[in-house]
Amino acid sequence: MVSHGDILNLDITAAAIQRDRDIYCEHLTHVRGATKRRAQRIVPMLDPLDVDVQQRIAIWVDIMYVEGMPALISVAGTLKTLQVHWLTARSYSFVRAALLKQLSVLRQAGFQVTELHTDGEGAIYKNMKRDLPEGVIFNARTKNQHVSEIELAIRVVKECVRGVKNILLYTLAPLLLMWIVAYVTTMLNWVPVKTLSKRVSSNVVMFGR
């Protein structure tokens, strides 16, 4: 048809068609590409209950200061779950109330805290051993010694908060700064840790979501 001029106003020659056929064989209609349908790959779901987690855990506790504002921060065992509670004042009564709240969260998630580690500095810890729930062993370091686990957690939280602050064009009010700390802590709990699982975060193990 092309050779005999049966198609009017055609700007393609028979030689061009033959050249394309030599290159692309008989599948000339696939010159522009074609996608074959393939069966969708089924992504296996990992049941959080399949993760081997000890129900009896230890926690590390310390006071963190962000822009001069005190907060009680804790790390829970191999879960590496972070909890932060702001303190109205750096007095023992507020520290005790915040700590009991954090222990309650772990207990409601099905975990039993058996050890509490802290650096032991300051008068706020002088009555901690007496007021801890039954069965919790209080382990305070000597003066000028620090607990590496909680010190690392504090540094990570502060670096993440600093990273958020540095991209903002305005000064944060204390309430917004407290919100950023809460946001950073939540996001860190959503990240899987190598001591627990490569695919499941501590938040999923604790709360199933």
Rosetta constraint file for C-alpha pairs under 8 A:
AtomPair CA 1 CA 5 HARMONIC 6.09 0.50
AtomPair CA 1 CA 6 HARMONIC 5.06 0.50
AtomPair CA 1 CA 7 HARMONIC 6.65 0.50
AtomPair CA 2 CA 6 HARMONIC 6.19 0.50
AtomPair CA 2 CA 7 HARMONIC 6.34 0.50
AtomPair CA 2 CA 13 HARMONIC 6.78 0.50
AtomPair CA 2 CA 14 HARMONIC 5.79 0.50
AtomPair CA 3 CA 13 HARMONIC 7.51 0.50
AtomPair CA 3 CA 14 HARMONIC 5.81 0.50
AtomPair CA 12 CA 16 HARMONIC 6.50 0.50
AtomPair CA 12 CA 17 HARMONIC 7.33 0.50
AtomPair CA 13 CA 17 HARMONIC 6.57 0.50
AtomPair CA 14 CA 18 HARMONIC 6.20 0.50
AtomPair CA 15 CA 19 HARMONIC 6.11 0.50
AtomPair CA 16 CA 20 HARMONIC 6.21 0.50
AtomPair CA 17 CA 21 HARMONIC 6.13 0.50
AtomPair CA 18 CA 22 HARMONIC 6.19 0.50
AtomPair CA 19 CA 23 HARMONIC 6.38 0.50
AtomPair CA 20 CA 24 HARMONIC 5.90 0.50
AtomPair CA 20 CA 25 HARMONIC 7.56 0.50
AtomPair CA 20 CA 28 HARMONIC 7.23 0.50
AtomPair CA 21 CA 25 HARMONIC 4.71 0.50
AtomPair CA 21 CA 26 HARMONIC 5.92 0.50
AtomPair CA 21 CA 27 HARMONIC 7.75 0.50
AtomPair CA 21 CA 28 HARMONIC 6.37 0.50
AtomPair CA 24 CA 28 HARMONIC 6.08 0.50
AtomPair CA 24 CA 31 HARMONIC 7.20 0.50
AtomPair CA 27 CA 31 HARMONIC 7.46 0.50
AtomPair CA 30 CA 34 HARMONIC 5.93 0.50
AtomPair CA 46 CA 50 HARMONIC 7.33 0.50
AtomPair CA 46 CA 200 HARMONIC 7.93 0.50
AtomPair CA 47 CA 51 HARMONIC 7.63 0.50
AtomPair CA 48 CA 200 HARMONIC 6.93 0.50
AtomPair CA 48 CA 204 HARMONIC 6.70 0.50
AtomPair CA 48 CA 205 HARMONIC 5.54 0.50
AtomPair CA 48 CA 208 HARMONIC 6.74 0.50
AtomPair CA 49 CA 205 HARMONIC 7.31 0.50
AtomPair CA 51 CA 196 HARMONIC 7.70 0.50
AtomPair CA 51 CA 197 HARMONIC 7.27 0.50
AtomPair CA 51 CA 205 HARMONIC 7.78 0.50
AtomPair CA 53 CA 78 HARMONIC 7.93 0.50
AtomPair CA 53 CA 79 HARMONIC 7.94 0.50
AtomPair CA 53 CA 196 HARMONIC 7.57 0.50
AtomPair CA 55 CA 110 HARMONIC 6.96 0.50
AtomPair CA 55 CA 111 HARMONIC 4.79 0.50
AtomPair CA 55 CA 112 HARMONIC 6.00 0.50
AtomPair CA 56 CA 111 HARMONIC 6.01 0.50
AtomPair CA 56 CA 112 HARMONIC 4.79 0.50
AtomPair CA 56 CA 113 HARMONIC 5.83 0.50
AtomPair CA 56 CA 114 HARMONIC 6.21 0.50
AtomPair CA 57 CA 76 HARMONIC 6.91 0.50
AtomPair CA 57 CA 77 HARMONIC 5.32 0.50
AtomPair CA 57 CA 78 HARMONIC 7.61 0.50
AtomPair CA 57 CA 111 HARMONIC 6.94 0.50
AtomPair CA 57 CA 112 HARMONIC 6.20 0.50
AtomPair CA 57 CA 113 HARMONIC 5.06 0.50
AtomPair CA 57 CA 114 HARMONIC 5.97 0.50
AtomPair CA 57 CA 115 HARMONIC 7.05 0.50
AtomPair CA 58 CA 76 HARMONIC 6.14 0.50
AtomPair CA 58 CA 77 HARMONIC 4.99 0.50
AtomPair CA 58 CA 113 HARMONIC 5.52 0.50
AtomPair CA 58 CA 114 HARMONIC 5.69 0.50
AtomPair CA 58 CA 115 HARMONIC 4.50 0.50
AtomPair CA 58 CA 116 HARMONIC 5.86 0.50
AtomPair CA 58 CA 117 HARMONIC 7.61 0.50
AtomPair CA 59 CA 74 HARMONIC 6.50 0.50
AtomPair CA 59 CA 75 HARMONIC 5.48 0.50
AtomPair CA 59 CA 76 HARMONIC 4.41 0.50
AtomPair CA 59 CA 77 HARMONIC 5.48 0.50
AtomPair CA 59 CA 113 HARMONIC 7.03 0.50
AtomPair CA 59 CA 115 HARMONIC 6.32 0.50
AtomPair CA 59 CA 116 HARMONIC 5.10 0.50
AtomPair CA 59 CA 117 HARMONIC 6.27 0.50
AtomPair CA 60 CA 74 HARMONIC 5.36 0.50
AtomPair CA 60 CA 75 HARMONIC 5.22 0.50
AtomPair CA 60 CA 76 HARMONIC 6.65 0.50
AtomPair CA 60 CA 77 HARMONIC 7.76 0.50
AtomPair CA 60 CA 116 HARMONIC 5.87 0.50
AtomPair CA 60 CA 117 HARMONIC 4.71 0.50
AtomPair CA 60 CA 118 HARMONIC 5.95 0.50
AtomPair CA 60 CA 147 HARMONIC 7.56 0.50
AtomPair CA 60 CA 149 HARMONIC 6.93 0.50
AtomPair CA 60 CA 150 HARMONIC 5.79 0.50
AtomPair CA 61 CA 72 HARMONIC 7.20 0.50
AtomPair CA 61 CA 73 HARMONIC 5.87 0.50
AtomPair CA 61 CA 74 HARMONIC 4.41 0.50
AtomPair CA 61 CA 75 HARMONIC 6.76 0.50
AtomPair CA 61 CA 116 HARMONIC 7.15 0.50
AtomPair CA 61 CA 117 HARMONIC 6.22 0.50
AtomPair CA 61 CA 118 HARMONIC 5.29 0.50
AtomPair CA 61 CA 150 HARMONIC 6.46 0.50
AtomPair CA 62 CA 72 HARMONIC 6.02 0.50
AtomPair CA 62 CA 73 HARMONIC 5.69 0.50
AtomPair CA 62 CA 74 HARMONIC 6.59 0.50
AtomPair CA 62 CA 118 HARMONIC 6.12 0.50
AtomPair CA 62 CA 119 HARMONIC 7.22 0.50
AtomPair CA 62 CA 150 HARMONIC 6.72 0.50
AtomPair CA 63 CA 70 HARMONIC 6.46 0.50
AtomPair CA 63 CA 71 HARMONIC 5.62 0.50
AtomPair CA 63 CA 72 HARMONIC 4.65 0.50
AtomPair CA 63 CA 73 HARMONIC 6.03 0.50
AtomPair CA 64 CA 70 HARMONIC 5.70 0.50
AtomPair CA 64 CA 71 HARMONIC 5.21 0.50
AtomPair CA 64 CA 72 HARMONIC 6.16 0.50
AtomPair CA 64 CA 73 HARMONIC 6.41 0.50
AtomPair CA 64 CA 154 HARMONIC 6.57 0.50
AtomPair CA 65 CA 69 HARMONIC 5.25 0.50
AtomPair CA 65 CA 70 HARMONIC 4.58 0.50
AtomPair CA 65 CA 71 HARMONIC 6.30 0.50
AtomPair CA 66 CA 70 HARMONIC 6.65 0.50
AtomPair CA 66 CA 71 HARMONIC 7.88 0.50
AtomPair CA 66 CA 158 HARMONIC 7.39 0.50
AtomPair CA 69 CA 86 HARMONIC 7.83 0.50
AtomPair CA 69 CA 87 HARMONIC 7.85 0.50
AtomPair CA 70 CA 86 HARMONIC 6.26 0.50
AtomPair CA 70 CA 87 HARMONIC 5.65 0.50
AtomPair CA 70 CA 88 HARMONIC 7.76 0.50
AtomPair CA 70 CA 89 HARMONIC 7.32 0.50
AtomPair CA 70 CA 90 HARMONIC 6.83 0.50
AtomPair CA 71 CA 84 HARMONIC 6.37 0.50
AtomPair CA 71 CA 85 HARMONIC 5.43 0.50
AtomPair CA 71 CA 86 HARMONIC 4.09 0.50
AtomPair CA 71 CA 87 HARMONIC 5.14 0.50
AtomPair CA 72 CA 83 HARMONIC 7.98 0.50
AtomPair CA 72 CA 84 HARMONIC 5.60 0.50
AtomPair CA 72 CA 85 HARMONIC 5.21 0.50
AtomPair CA 72 CA 86 HARMONIC 6.25 0.50
AtomPair CA 72 CA 87 HARMONIC 6.84 0.50
AtomPair CA 72 CA 95 HARMONIC 6.86 0.50
AtomPair CA 72 CA 98 HARMONIC 6.85 0.50
AtomPair CA 72 CA 99 HARMONIC 7.41 0.50
AtomPair CA 73 CA 82 HARMONIC 7.03 0.50
AtomPair CA 73 CA 83 HARMONIC 5.57 0.50
AtomPair CA 73 CA 84 HARMONIC 4.50 0.50
AtomPair CA 73 CA 85 HARMONIC 6.63 0.50
AtomPair CA 73 CA 150 HARMONIC 7.91 0.50
AtomPair CA 73 CA 154 HARMONIC 7.68 0.50
AtomPair CA 74 CA 81 HARMONIC 7.88 0.50
AtomPair CA 74 CA 82 HARMONIC 5.75 0.50
AtomPair CA 74 CA 83 HARMONIC 5.37 0.50
AtomPair CA 74 CA 84 HARMONIC 6.77 0.50
AtomPair CA 74 CA 102 HARMONIC 7.91 0.50
AtomPair CA 74 CA 150 HARMONIC 6.87 0.50
AtomPair CA 75 CA 80 HARMONIC 5.44 0.50
AtomPair CA 75 CA 81 HARMONIC 5.44 0.50
AtomPair CA 75 CA 82 HARMONIC 4.93 0.50
AtomPair CA 75 CA 83 HARMONIC 6.81 0.50
AtomPair CA 75 CA 149 HARMONIC 7.63 0.50
AtomPair CA 75 CA 150 HARMONIC 6.44 0.50
AtomPair CA 75 CA 153 HARMONIC 7.40 0.50
AtomPair CA 76 CA 80 HARMONIC 5.14 0.50
AtomPair CA 76 CA 81 HARMONIC 5.15 0.50
AtomPair CA 76 CA 82 HARMONIC 6.84 0.50
AtomPair CA 77 CA 81 HARMONIC 7.67 0.50
AtomPair CA 78 CA 195 HARMONIC 5.93 0.50
AtomPair CA 78 CA 196 HARMONIC 6.26 0.50
AtomPair CA 79 CA 193 HARMONIC 7.81 0.50
AtomPair CA 79 CA 195 HARMONIC 7.45 0.50
AtomPair CA 79 CA 196 HARMONIC 6.13 0.50
AtomPair CA 79 CA 202 HARMONIC 5.31 0.50
AtomPair CA 80 CA 189 HARMONIC 7.73 0.50
AtomPair CA 80 CA 193 HARMONIC 7.37 0.50
AtomPair CA 80 CA 202 HARMONIC 6.83 0.50
AtomPair CA 81 CA 189 HARMONIC 5.82 0.50
AtomPair CA 81 CA 202 HARMONIC 5.93 0.50
AtomPair CA 81 CA 203 HARMONIC 7.21 0.50
AtomPair CA 82 CA 153 HARMONIC 7.94 0.50
AtomPair CA 82 CA 185 HARMONIC 6.32 0.50
AtomPair CA 82 CA 186 HARMONIC 7.98 0.50
AtomPair CA 82 CA 188 HARMONIC 7.71 0.50
AtomPair CA 82 CA 189 HARMONIC 6.47 0.50
AtomPair CA 83 CA 102 HARMONIC 6.80 0.50
AtomPair CA 83 CA 185 HARMONIC 7.15 0.50
AtomPair CA 84 CA 182 HARMONIC 7.29 0.50
AtomPair CA 84 CA 185 HARMONIC 7.48 0.50
AtomPair CA 85 CA 98 HARMONIC 6.00 0.50
AtomPair CA 86 CA 98 HARMONIC 7.86 0.50
AtomPair CA 87 CA 94 HARMONIC 6.09 0.50
AtomPair CA 87 CA 95 HARMONIC 6.88 0.50
AtomPair CA 87 CA 98 HARMONIC 7.53 0.50
AtomPair CA 88 CA 94 HARMONIC 6.85 0.50
AtomPair CA 89 CA 94 HARMONIC 6.63 0.50
AtomPair CA 90 CA 94 HARMONIC 6.95 0.50
AtomPair CA 90 CA 95 HARMONIC 7.03 0.50
AtomPair CA 90 CA 124 HARMONIC 7.77 0.50
AtomPair CA 91 CA 95 HARMONIC 6.42 0.50
AtomPair CA 91 CA 124 HARMONIC 6.19 0.50
AtomPair CA 92 CA 96 HARMONIC 5.93 0.50
AtomPair CA 92 CA 123 HARMONIC 7.74 0.50
AtomPair CA 92 CA 124 HARMONIC 4.55 0.50
AtomPair CA 92 CA 125 HARMONIC 7.21 0.50
AtomPair CA 93 CA 97 HARMONIC 6.26 0.50
AtomPair CA 94 CA 98 HARMONIC 6.23 0.50
AtomPair CA 95 CA 99 HARMONIC 6.07 0.50
AtomPair CA 95 CA 124 HARMONIC 7.37 0.50
AtomPair CA 96 CA 100 HARMONIC 6.17 0.50
AtomPair CA 96 CA 128 HARMONIC 7.40 0.50
AtomPair CA 96 CA 131 HARMONIC 7.95 0.50
AtomPair CA 97 CA 101 HARMONIC 6.39 0.50
AtomPair CA 98 CA 102 HARMONIC 6.44 0.50
AtomPair CA 99 CA 103 HARMONIC 6.24 0.50
AtomPair CA 100 CA 104 HARMONIC 6.05 0.50
AtomPair CA 101 CA 105 HARMONIC 6.38 0.50
AtomPair CA 102 CA 106 HARMONIC 6.60 0.50
AtomPair CA 103 CA 107 HARMONIC 6.16 0.50
AtomPair CA 103 CA 113 HARMONIC 7.27 0.50
AtomPair CA 104 CA 108 HARMONIC 6.06 0.50
AtomPair CA 105 CA 109 HARMONIC 6.35 0.50
AtomPair CA 106 CA 110 HARMONIC 6.58 0.50
AtomPair CA 106 CA 111 HARMONIC 5.40 0.50
AtomPair CA 106 CA 112 HARMONIC 7.11 0.50
AtomPair CA 106 CA 113 HARMONIC 7.60 0.50
AtomPair CA 106 CA 206 HARMONIC 7.99 0.50
AtomPair CA 107 CA 111 HARMONIC 5.01 0.50
AtomPair CA 107 CA 112 HARMONIC 5.82 0.50
AtomPair CA 107 CA 113 HARMONIC 7.59 0.50
AtomPair CA 109 CA 206 HARMONIC 5.54 0.50
AtomPair CA 109 CA 207 HARMONIC 6.46 0.50
AtomPair CA 110 CA 206 HARMONIC 7.82 0.50
AtomPair CA 113 CA 136 HARMONIC 6.29 0.50
AtomPair CA 114 CA 135 HARMONIC 6.06 0.50
AtomPair CA 114 CA 136 HARMONIC 4.43 0.50
AtomPair CA 114 CA 137 HARMONIC 5.96 0.50
AtomPair CA 115 CA 136 HARMONIC 5.18 0.50
AtomPair CA 115 CA 137 HARMONIC 4.56 0.50
AtomPair CA 115 CA 138 HARMONIC 6.07 0.50
AtomPair CA 115 CA 139 HARMONIC 7.15 0.50
AtomPair CA 116 CA 136 HARMONIC 6.77 0.50
AtomPair CA 116 CA 137 HARMONIC 6.10 0.50
AtomPair CA 116 CA 138 HARMONIC 5.08 0.50
AtomPair CA 116 CA 139 HARMONIC 5.92 0.50
AtomPair CA 117 CA 138 HARMONIC 6.42 0.50
AtomPair CA 117 CA 139 HARMONIC 4.83 0.50
AtomPair CA 117 CA 140 HARMONIC 5.82 0.50
AtomPair CA 117 CA 141 HARMONIC 7.74 0.50
AtomPair CA 117 CA 147 HARMONIC 7.46 0.50
AtomPair CA 118 CA 139 HARMONIC 6.52 0.50
AtomPair CA 118 CA 140 HARMONIC 4.97 0.50
AtomPair CA 118 CA 141 HARMONIC 6.33 0.50
AtomPair CA 118 CA 146 HARMONIC 7.65 0.50
AtomPair CA 118 CA 147 HARMONIC 6.33 0.50
AtomPair CA 119 CA 140 HARMONIC 5.44 0.50
AtomPair CA 119 CA 141 HARMONIC 4.64 0.50
AtomPair CA 119 CA 142 HARMONIC 6.86 0.50
AtomPair CA 119 CA 143 HARMONIC 7.44 0.50
AtomPair CA 119 CA 144 HARMONIC 7.97 0.50
AtomPair CA 119 CA 145 HARMONIC 6.22 0.50
AtomPair CA 119 CA 146 HARMONIC 5.00 0.50
AtomPair CA 119 CA 147 HARMONIC 5.77 0.50
AtomPair CA 120 CA 125 HARMONIC 6.17 0.50
AtomPair CA 120 CA 140 HARMONIC 4.70 0.50
AtomPair CA 120 CA 141 HARMONIC 5.41 0.50
AtomPair CA 120 CA 142 HARMONIC 6.46 0.50
AtomPair CA 120 CA 143 HARMONIC 6.89 0.50
AtomPair CA 121 CA 125 HARMONIC 7.22 0.50
AtomPair CA 121 CA 142 HARMONIC 7.84 0.50
AtomPair CA 121 CA 143 HARMONIC 6.23 0.50
AtomPair CA 121 CA 144 HARMONIC 7.68 0.50
AtomPair CA 122 CA 126 HARMONIC 7.83 0.50
AtomPair CA 124 CA 128 HARMONIC 7.55 0.50
AtomPair CA 125 CA 129 HARMONIC 7.67 0.50
AtomPair CA 127 CA 131 HARMONIC 6.47 0.50
AtomPair CA 128 CA 132 HARMONIC 6.10 0.50
AtomPair CA 128 CA 138 HARMONIC 7.83 0.50
AtomPair CA 129 CA 137 HARMONIC 7.89 0.50
AtomPair CA 129 CA 138 HARMONIC 5.69 0.50
AtomPair CA 132 CA 136 HARMONIC 6.51 0.50
AtomPair CA 132 CA 138 HARMONIC 7.95 0.50
AtomPair CA 141 CA 145 HARMONIC 5.94 0.50
AtomPair CA 141 CA 146 HARMONIC 6.83 0.50
AtomPair CA 141 CA 147 HARMONIC 7.49 0.50
AtomPair CA 146 CA 151 HARMONIC 7.33 0.50
AtomPair CA 147 CA 151 HARMONIC 6.20 0.50
AtomPair CA 148 CA 152 HARMONIC 6.04 0.50
AtomPair CA 149 CA 153 HARMONIC 6.47 0.50
AtomPair CA 150 CA 154 HARMONIC 6.18 0.50
AtomPair CA 151 CA 155 HARMONIC 6.30 0.50
AtomPair CA 152 CA 156 HARMONIC 6.26 0.50
AtomPair CA 153 CA 157 HARMONIC 6.24 0.50
AtomPair CA 154 CA 158 HARMONIC 6.13 0.50
AtomPair CA 155 CA 159 HARMONIC 6.07 0.50
AtomPair CA 156 CA 160 HARMONIC 6.22 0.50
AtomPair CA 157 CA 161 HARMONIC 6.19 0.50
AtomPair CA 157 CA 181 HARMONIC 7.35 0.50
AtomPair CA 157 CA 184 HARMONIC 6.74 0.50
AtomPair CA 157 CA 185 HARMONIC 6.89 0.50
AtomPair CA 158 CA 162 HARMONIC 6.00 0.50
AtomPair CA 159 CA 163 HARMONIC 6.12 0.50
AtomPair CA 160 CA 164 HARMONIC 6.48 0.50
AtomPair CA 160 CA 184 HARMONIC 6.61 0.50
AtomPair CA 161 CA 165 HARMONIC 6.26 0.50
AtomPair CA 161 CA 180 HARMONIC 6.58 0.50
AtomPair CA 161 CA 181 HARMONIC 6.27 0.50
AtomPair CA 161 CA 184 HARMONIC 6.72 0.50
AtomPair CA 162 CA 166 HARMONIC 6.09 0.50
AtomPair CA 163 CA 167 HARMONIC 6.98 0.50
AtomPair CA 164 CA 168 HARMONIC 7.00 0.50
AtomPair CA 164 CA 180 HARMONIC 7.87 0.50
AtomPair CA 165 CA 172 HARMONIC 7.87 0.50
AtomPair CA 172 CA 176 HARMONIC 5.92 0.50
AtomPair CA 172 CA 177 HARMONIC 5.97 0.50
AtomPair CA 173 CA 177 HARMONIC 6.24 0.50
AtomPair CA 174 CA 178 HARMONIC 6.20 0.50
AtomPair CA 175 CA 179 HARMONIC 6.33 0.50
AtomPair CA 176 CA 180 HARMONIC 6.26 0.50
AtomPair CA 177 CA 181 HARMONIC 6.37 0.50
AtomPair CA 178 CA 182 HARMONIC 6.35 0.50
AtomPair CA 179 CA 183 HARMONIC 6.12 0.50
AtomPair CA 180 CA 184 HARMONIC 6.04 0.50
AtomPair CA 181 CA 185 HARMONIC 6.14 0.50
AtomPair CA 182 CA 186 HARMONIC 6.18 0.50
AtomPair CA 183 CA 187 HARMONIC 6.23 0.50
AtomPair CA 184 CA 188 HARMONIC 6.15 0.50
AtomPair CA 185 CA 189 HARMONIC 6.32 0.50
AtomPair CA 186 CA 190 HARMONIC 6.54 0.50
AtomPair CA 187 CA 191 HARMONIC 6.70 0.50
AtomPair CA 189 CA 201 HARMONIC 6.55 0.50
AtomPair CA 189 CA 202 HARMONIC 5.93 0.50
AtomPair CA 189 CA 203 HARMONIC 5.61 0.50
AtomPair CA 190 CA 201 HARMONIC 5.22 0.50
AtomPair CA 190 CA 202 HARMONIC 6.71 0.50
AtomPair CA 190 CA 203 HARMONIC 5.80 0.50
AtomPair CA 190 CA 204 HARMONIC 7.60 0.50
AtomPair CA 191 CA 200 HARMONIC 7.90 0.50
AtomPair CA 191 CA 201 HARMONIC 5.34 0.50
AtomPair CA 191 CA 202 HARMONIC 7.66 0.50
AtomPair CA 192 CA 196 HARMONIC 7.24 0.50
AtomPair CA 192 CA 197 HARMONIC 6.13 0.50
AtomPair CA 192 CA 198 HARMONIC 5.78 0.50
AtomPair CA 192 CA 199 HARMONIC 5.95 0.50
AtomPair CA 192 CA 200 HARMONIC 5.33 0.50
AtomPair CA 192 CA 201 HARMONIC 3.91 0.50
AtomPair CA 192 CA 202 HARMONIC 6.62 0.50
AtomPair CA 193 CA 197 HARMONIC 6.04 0.50
AtomPair CA 193 CA 198 HARMONIC 6.53 0.50
AtomPair CA 193 CA 201 HARMONIC 6.62 0.50
AtomPair CA 193 CA 202 HARMONIC 7.62 0.50
AtomPair CA 194 CA 198 HARMONIC 5.82 0.50
AtomPair CA 196 CA 200 HARMONIC 7.62 0.50
AtomPair CA 196 CA 201 HARMONIC 7.67 0.50
AtomPair CA 196 CA 202 HARMONIC 7.45 0.50
AtomPair CA 197 CA 201 HARMONIC 7.03 0.50
AtomPair CA 200 CA 204 HARMONIC 6.41 0.50
AtomPair CA 200 CA 205 HARMONIC 7.12 0.50
AtomPair CA 201 CA 205 HARMONIC 6.58 0.50
AtomPair CA 202 CA 206 HARMONIC 6.10 0.50
AtomPair CA 203 CA 207 HARMONIC 5.96 0.50
AtomPair CA 203 CA 208 HARMONIC 7.28 0.50
AtomPair CA 203 CA 209 HARMONIC 6.93 0.50
AtomPair CA 204 CA 208 HARMONIC 4.48 0.50
AtomPair CA 204 CA 209 HARMONIC 4.72 0.50
AtomPair CA 205 CA 209 HARMONIC 7.79 0.50
